């Protein structure tokens, strides 16, 4: 976790091409388990006491070893022998047939020799890892950190995006790439060997609160820090690659798939386990268990567990995707998890709780990144995301849930920009030399106009937006030019004010024009964020466009250049809408949110549509009068429940990043007469959305 890594940048033309390939995918979207010939096991007497100093000889070879103080032994050979011979003074000689069995761990029980009884009794437990893992799985609930009714802790996260396999040897010119690489090489002489180039780095400190009854799961942001570059816009794209697992769960979500946990209740149907060495750490005896998928096609991991032999609790986990794992665009994924001993005051005992998590994701490169099935080139440029999370100040039993809620309210803040002195005092895990050099490099290069322009181009490729200082953001570029059967060629340009203009409200809008319908469209409005931590926002807007409203925060603008190129020649139905909108949205609890809106709309379908309007005098439809313009006035109240859903604030909007639990939406809409609108109506709506894995 604390390995020193290297840096920094690349020629803007080459880098932008690579970043564009990577980021276009973002917007639309391991080690090996060795079967080395090791023979290992434990020698014990009939009373299960360890036999130290026994000789273990591989018959037919010159290979032998002596059992240790705990009776453990290990032999390594490039070929298996047919049998082992175990001898010790006072005990009968034992010969054990091993053969070509796939297990490599034996438990050998010796019998003492007797003058009246020369018979030797032998008992061999072929795979003691299985019986041990049965105990680990049996004690899952007793060791699961989620078993505690309440706990709270501080969580510190670092995220880094690197370009791997960058050549420092070519940094001999006068261009920007050469200047950057030479500058960093002066900071770290071994940078040329590693060949890593960071393009994004961020830190975040949060308070995490959990309770079972009443249910409470909340994360408060305390502070955030980044490079303050345009590449910071990549943050919203990188959040999906942050993994933090509870290994005691049966299933672990990986993107939209479910992978089998090595502690799955039916783990023996998916994994094979191998027993390894034993070590003593702070008085605790830990046993090494290696695991690998039974079948190569299983959605399972391969790796190593270190488990306490007394409590059967996991002390650490190191795992990776199996070589045949099939996840689009991912070349490899390595995940580690470490636990630390924490005092449980109620049980008067020490228990293991999560101390740190780390995950490195290595992406495919070149054409493989775009989904073209070509052989992987290990020397080609590729992206690597590195996430590290450290917990601190863990409190297993806060005084009460109500005190937790009080603490949450007290510590809520949107003042996330903290000085370096704050970070020095509150980082539970110090920065590596590599990470410190990232900040040093950026401080040196920030004054370069050429550098700033290159970074803007990278951010433009990744996020689709171009920033003017910290005042105005324009875009997205994907919607600048598009086409559809109704409008012909469509030109669209949007912009909105940023935090440099005002931190709590934004003026936004866009304008569009179609060459076929020759119609101007657009939207103008104001967003006011009342509370960013508990999320309360009000929006007032006026606009006219085809199918104006987009309900899903993660939905791309339907009219973009990519859709224009891929759109099939199908019947095309649109409704031109003029709308005045007042919308307020707010979180009622960590899982419940509500939206209240009042709007007036005039709907003009672009296809054949007509109805008989109401005569205001008779309050009945006109006999021979037809209209295609439908005015509607509505008031609505919508409630939404999403359990443990991840969200992110971007452009003054709360983006829902999804969850694997069902999302329930219920609402009431009241249509009333106002202005030109002629209809009263009531509408109830209920929907359940389940994200498939």
Residue pairs with C-beta under 8 A, 6 or more apart in sequence:
1 336
1 356
1 358
1 388
2 432
3 432
4 188
4 432
4 433
4 434
5 162
5 194
5 196
5 386
5 432
5 434
5 435
6 184
6 188
6 190
6 191
6 193
6 194
6 195
6 196
6 434
7 184
7 187
7 188
7 191
7 196
7 197
7 198
7 434
7 437
7 438
7 441
8 180
8 181
8 183
8 184
8 191
8 197
8 198
8 437
8 438
8 441
9 15
9 176
9 177
9 180
9 181
9 184
9 197
9 199
9 441
9 445
9 451
9 454
10 18
10 163
10 166
10 177
10 180
10 181
10 197
11 175
11 176
11 177
12 176
12 177
12 453
12 454
12 457
12 458
14 177
15 163
15 177
15 199
15 454
15 458
16 454
16 457
16 458
16 461
18 163
18 381
18 383
19 199
19 458
19 461
19 462
20 461
21 369
21 370
22 363
22 369
22 383
22 462
23 234
23 237
23 461
23 462
23 463
24 461
25 329
25 369
25 370
26 234
26 237
26 238
26 462
27 237
27 464
27 478
27 556
28 562
29 328
29 329
30 301
30 302
30 303
30 319
30 320
30 321
30 322
30 323
30 332
30 333
30 334
31 302
31 303
31 320
31 334
32 302
32 323
33 290
33 291
33 292
33 293
33 302
33 303
33 322
34 290
35 102
36 76
37 76
37 77
37 78
37 79
37 80
37 104
38 74
38 75
38 76
38 104
39 58
39 74
39 75
39 76
39 77
39 80
39 84
39 98
39 104
39 106
40 72
40 73
40 74
40 75
40 104
40 105
40 106
40 275
40 276
41 56
41 72
41 73
41 105
41 106
41 107
41 108
42 50
42 67
42 70
42 71
42 72
42 73
42 106
42 107
42 108
42 128
43 50
43 51
43 54
43 56
43 67
43 71
43 73
43 86
43 88
43 108
43 110
44 50
44 51
44 71
44 107
44 108
44 109
44 110
45 51
45 91
45 109
45 110
45 111
45 112
46 109
46 110
46 111
46 112
46 121
48 109
50 67
50 69
50 70
50 71
50 72
51 67
51 71
51 88
51 91
51 110
52 67
52 68
52 69
52 70
52 71
53 66
53 67
53 88
54 66
54 67
54 71
54 73
54 86
54 87
54 88
54 91
54 110
55 64
55 65
55 66
55 86
55 87
55 88
56 64
56 65
56 66
56 67
56 73
56 75
56 84
56 85
56 86
57 63
57 64
57 84
57 85
57 86
57 87
58 64
58 75
58 77
58 81
58 84
59 81
59 82
59 83
59 84
59 85
59 95
60 81
60 82
61 77
61 81
63 75
63 77
63 81
64 75
65 73
65 74
65 75
66 73
67 73
70 278
72 277
72 278
74 277
80 98
80 99
80 100
81 98
82 97
82 98
82 99
83 95
83 96
83 97
83 98
84 95
84 96
84 98
84 106
85 93
85 94
85 95
86 93
86 94
86 95
86 96
86 108
86 110
87 93
87 94
88 110
90 112
90 113
91 110
91 111
91 112
91 113
92 110
92 111
92 112
92 113
92 118
92 119
92 120
93 120
94 108
94 110
94 120
94 122
96 106
96 108
96 122
96 124
98 106
101 126
102 272
103 126
103 127
103 129
103 274
104 274
105 127
105 128
105 129
105 274
105 275
105 276
106 124
106 125
106 126
106 128
107 123
107 124
107 125
107 128
108 122
108 123
108 124
109 121
109 122
109 123
109 124
110 120
111 119
111 120
111 121
111 122
113 120
125 131
127 273
127 274
127 275
128 275
129 273
129 274
129 275
129 289
130 268
130 273
132 273
132 275
132 287
132 289
132 307
132 309
133 267
133 268
133 273
133 289
135 312
136 263
136 289
136 307
136 312
136 314
137 263
137 264
137 265
137 267
138 312
139 311
139 312
139 313
140 248
140 263
140 265
141 147
142 311
143 248
143 311
143 312
143 313
143 314
143 351
143 352
144 246
144 248
145 151
145 246
145 248
145 352
145 353
145 354
146 210
146 246
146 248
148 210
148 212
148 396
148 397
149 211
149 212
149 213
149 397
150 210
150 211
150 212
150 216
150 396
150 397
150 398
150 400
150 401
150 404
151 210
151 353
151 394
151 395
151 396
151 397
151 398
152 207
152 208
152 209
152 210
152 394
152 395
152 398
152 404
152 407
153 207
153 208
153 391
153 392
153 393
153 394
153 395
154 205
154 206
154 207
154 208
154 222
154 391
154 392
154 393
154 426
154 428
155 205
155 206
155 207
155 208
155 219
155 389
155 390
155 391
155 392
156 203
156 204
156 205
156 389
156 390
156 391
156 392
156 427
156 428
156 429
157 203
157 204
157 205
157 206
157 242
157 387
157 388
157 389
157 390
158 201
158 202
158 203
158 386
158 387
158 388
158 389
158 435
159 200
159 201
159 202
159 204
159 235
159 238
159 242
159 385
159 386
159 387
160 198
160 200
160 201
160 385
160 386
160 387
160 435
160 438
161 198
161 199
161 200
161 201
161 231
161 234
161 238
161 383
161 384
161 385
161 386
162 196
162 197
162 198
162 199
162 383
162 384
162 385
162 386
163 196
163 197
163 198
163 199
163 381
163 382
163 383
163 384
164 195
164 196
164 197
164 362
164 381
164 382
164 383
164 384
165 195
165 379
165 380
165 381
165 382
166 181
166 195
166 196
166 197
166 381
167 195
168 181
168 185
168 191
168 192
168 195
169 192
170 178
171 177
171 178
171 180
171 181
171 182
171 185
172 178
176 448
176 450
176 451
176 454
180 441
180 445
180 451
181 191
183 441
183 444
183 445
184 191
184 437
184 441
185 191
185 192
187 437
187 440
187 441
188 433
188 434
188 437
196 384
198 438
199 231
199 234
199 458
200 227
200 231
200 232
200 234
200 235
200 238
201 226
201 227
201 435
201 438
201 439
202 224
202 225
202 226
202 227
202 232
202 235
203 223
203 224
203 225
203 226
203 423
203 427
204 221
204 223
204 224
204 225
205 221
205 222
205 223
205 224
205 426
205 427
206 219
206 220
206 221
206 222
207 219
207 220
207 222
207 407
207 408
207 411
208 218
208 219
208 391
209 216
209 217
209 218
209 219
209 220
209 404
209 407
209 408
210 216
210 217
211 217
211 401
211 404
213 401
214 401
215 591
216 401
216 404
216 405
216 590
217 590
217 644
218 408
218 590
220 408
220 411
220 412
220 413
220 533
221 413
221 416
221 533
222 411
222 413
222 416
222 426
223 416
223 417
223 418
223 422
223 423
223 426
224 416
224 417
225 417
225 418
225 423
226 232
226 235
227 438
227 439
227 442
228 442
229 442
229 446
229 455
229 459
230 452
230 455
230 456
230 458
230 459
230 460
230 467
231 455
231 458
231 459
231 462
232 459
233 459
233 462
233 463
233 465
233 467
234 459
234 462
234 463
235 648
236 463
236 648
236 650
236 655
237 462
237 463
238 385
239 646
239 648
239 657
240 255
240 657
241 359
241 361
241 385
241 387
242 359
242 387
243 254
243 335
243 357
243 359
243 387
244 357
244 389
245 252
245 261
245 335
245 337
245 357
247 261
247 262
247 263
247 314
247 317
247 337
248 261
248 263
248 314
249 261
249 263
250 260
250 261
250 263
250 264
250 265
250 266
251 258
251 259
251 260
251 261
251 264
252 258
252 259
252 260
252 261
253 259
253 660
253 693
254 299
254 327
254 333
255 327
256 691
256 692
256 693
257 299
257 327
257 693
258 299
258 693
259 299
259 300
259 301
260 267
260 270
260 271
260 298
260 299
260 300
260 301
261 267
262 271
262 291
262 300
262 301
262 303
262 305
262 317
262 319
263 314
264 270
264 271
267 273
269 294
270 293
270 294
270 295
270 298
270 300
271 291
271 292
271 293
271 294
271 300
272 291
272 292
272 293
272 294
273 289
273 290
273 291
274 289
274 290
274 291
274 292
275 287
275 288
275 289
276 287
276 288
276 289
276 290
276 304
277 287
277 288
278 285
278 286
278 287
278 288
278 309
279 285
279 286
279 288
279 306
280 286
281 315
282 341
284 308
284 310
284 315
284 341
285 308
285 309
285 310
286 306
286 307
286 308
286 309
286 315
287 306
287 307
287 309
288 304
288 305
288 306
289 304
289 305
289 306
289 307
290 303
290 304
290 305
291 301
291 302
291 303
291 304
291 305
291 319
292 302
292 322
293 300
293 301
293 302
293 322
294 300
296 322
296 323
296 324
297 324
298 322
299 325
300 322
301 319
301 320
301 321
301 322
301 335
302 319
302 320
302 321
302 322
303 317
303 318
303 319
303 320
304 317
304 318
304 319
305 314
305 316
305 317
306 314
306 315
306 316
306 317
307 313
307 314
307 315
308 314
308 315
308 352
311 351
311 352
313 339
313 351
313 352
314 337
314 339
314 352
315 338
315 339
315 352
316 336
316 337
316 338
316 339
317 335
317 336
317 337
317 338
318 334
318 335
318 336
319 334
319 335
319 336
320 332
320 333
320 334
320 335
321 327
321 330
321 332
321 333
327 333
328 371
329 363
329 364
329 368
329 369
329 371
330 361
330 362
330 363
330 364
331 362
331 363
331 364
331 365
331 368
331 376
331 382
332 360
332 361
332 362
333 359
333 360
333 361
333 362
334 359
334 360
335 357
335 358
335 359
336 356
336 357
336 358
336 359
337 354
337 356
337 357
338 354
338 355
338 356
338 357
339 352
339 353
339 354
339 355
340 352
340 353
340 354
340 355
341 350
341 351
341 352
342 350
342 351
342 352
342 353
342 394
342 396
343 349
343 350
344 350
344 351
344 396
344 397
345 396
345 397
346 397
351 396
353 391
353 394
353 396
354 391
355 390
355 391
356 388
356 389
356 390
356 391
356 429
357 387
357 388
357 389
358 386
358 387
358 388
358 389
359 385
359 386
359 387
360 384
360 385
360 386
360 387
361 384
361 385
362 382
362 383
362 384
363 369
363 382
363 383
363 384
363 385
364 376
364 382
365 376
365 377
365 380
365 381
365 382
365 383
366 374
366 377
366 380
366 381
367 374
368 374
368 376
369 382
388 429
390 428
390 429
391 428
392 428
393 428
398 404
398 407
412 531
412 533
412 534
413 533
414 503
414 531
414 532
414 533
445 451
446 452
456 466
456 467
459 465
459 466
459 467
460 466
460 475
460 477
463 475
463 476
464 475
464 476
464 477
464 478
465 473
465 474
465 475
465 476
465 477
466 473
466 474
466 475
466 477
467 473
467 474
467 498
468 474
469 500
470 498
470 499
470 500
470 501
471 497
471 498
471 500
471 501
472 495
472 496
472 497
472 498
472 501
473 495
473 496
473 498
473 651
474 493
474 494
474 495
475 494
476 494
476 557
476 560
478 556
478 557
478 560
478 561
478 562
479 492
479 494
479 557
479 559
479 560
479 561
480 491
480 492
480 493
480 561
481 489
481 490
481 491
481 492
481 561
482 489
482 490
482 492
482 559
482 560
482 561
482 563
482 564
483 489
483 490
483 564
484 490
484 559
484 564
484 567
484 572
485 572
486 514
486 516
486 517
486 546
486 572
486 574
486 606
487 514
487 515
487 516
487 517
487 519
487 546
487 559
488 514
488 515
488 516
488 517
489 514
489 515
489 516
490 512
490 513
490 514
490 515
490 559
491 512
491 513
492 510
492 511
492 512
492 557
492 559
493 510
493 511
493 512
494 508
494 509
494 510
494 511
495 508
495 509
495 510
496 506
496 507
496 508
496 509
496 651
496 652
497 506
497 507
497 508
498 506
501 507
504 528
504 529
504 530
505 526
505 527
505 528
505 529
505 652
506 526
506 527
506 651
506 652
507 524
507 525
507 526
508 523
508 524
508 525
508 526
508 527
508 651
508 652
509 522
509 523
509 524
509 525
510 522
510 523
511 520
511 521
511 522
512 520
512 521
512 522
512 545
513 519
513 520
513 521
514 521
519 576
521 543
521 544
521 545
521 546
522 543
522 544
522 545
523 541
523 542
523 543
523 544
523 545
523 548
524 541
524 542
524 543
525 539
525 540
525 541
525 542
525 543
525 581
526 539
526 540
526 541
527 537
527 538
527 539
527 652
527 653
528 537
528 538
528 539
529 536
529 537
529 652
530 536
530 537
530 538
532 649
534 586
534 587
535 585
535 586
535 587
535 593
535 647
535 649
535 654
536 584
536 585
536 586
536 587
537 584
537 585
537 586
537 652
537 653
537 654
538 582
538 583
538 584
539 581
539 582
539 583
539 584
539 585
540 581
540 582
540 583
541 579
541 580
541 581
541 583
542 579
542 580
542 581
543 577
543 578
543 579
544 576
544 577
544 578
544 579
545 576
545 577
546 574
546 575
546 576
546 577
546 606
547 558
547 574
547 575
547 577
548 577
548 579
549 577
549 579
550 557
550 558
552 656
553 653
553 654
553 655
553 656
554 655
554 656
554 657
554 658
556 563
573 605
573 606
573 607
574 605
574 606
574 607
575 603
575 604
575 605
575 606
576 603
576 604
576 605
576 606
577 601
577 602
577 603
577 604
578 601
578 602
579 599
579 600
579 601
579 602
580 599
580 600
580 601
581 597
581 598
581 599
582 597
582 598
582 599
583 595
583 596
583 597
583 599
584 595
584 596
584 597
585 593
585 594
585 595
585 596
585 654
586 593
586 594
587 593
588 594
591 641
591 642
591 643
591 644
591 645
592 639
592 640
592 641
593 639
593 640
593 642
594 637
594 638
594 639
594 640
595 636
595 637
595 638
595 640
596 635
596 636
596 637
596 638
597 634
597 635
597 636
597 638
598 634
598 635
599 633
599 634
600 631
600 632
600 633
600 674
600 675
600 677
601 631
601 632
601 633
601 634
602 629
602 630
602 631
602 632
602 676
603 629
603 630
603 631
603 632
604 628
604 629
604 630
605 628
609 628
609 630
610 626
610 627
610 628
611 626
611 627
611 628
611 630
612 621
612 622
612 623
612 625
612 626
612 627
613 621
613 622
613 625
613 626
613 627
613 678
614 620
614 621
614 622
614 678
614 679
615 621
615 622
616 678
631 675
631 676
631 677
631 678
632 671
632 677
632 679
633 671
633 672
633 673
633 674
633 675
633 677
634 669
634 670
634 671
634 672
635 669
635 670
635 672
636 667
636 668
636 669
636 670
637 667
637 668
638 665
638 666
638 667
638 685
639 665
639 666
639 667
640 663
640 664
640 665
641 663
641 664
641 665
642 656
642 659
642 661
642 663
642 664
643 659
643 661
643 662
644 659
644 661
645 656
645 657
645 658
645 659
645 661
645 663
646 657
646 658
646 659
647 654
647 655
647 656
647 657
648 654
648 655
648 657
649 655
658 691
659 691
660 691
660 693
662 688
662 689
662 690
663 688
663 689
663 690
663 691
664 686
664 687
664 688
664 689
665 685
665 686
665 687
665 688
665 689
666 685
666 686
666 687
667 684
667 685
667 686
668 682
668 683
668 684
668 685
669 682
669 683
669 684
669 685
670 681
670 682
670 683
671 677
671 679
671 680
671 681
671 682
671 683
672 680
673 679
673 680
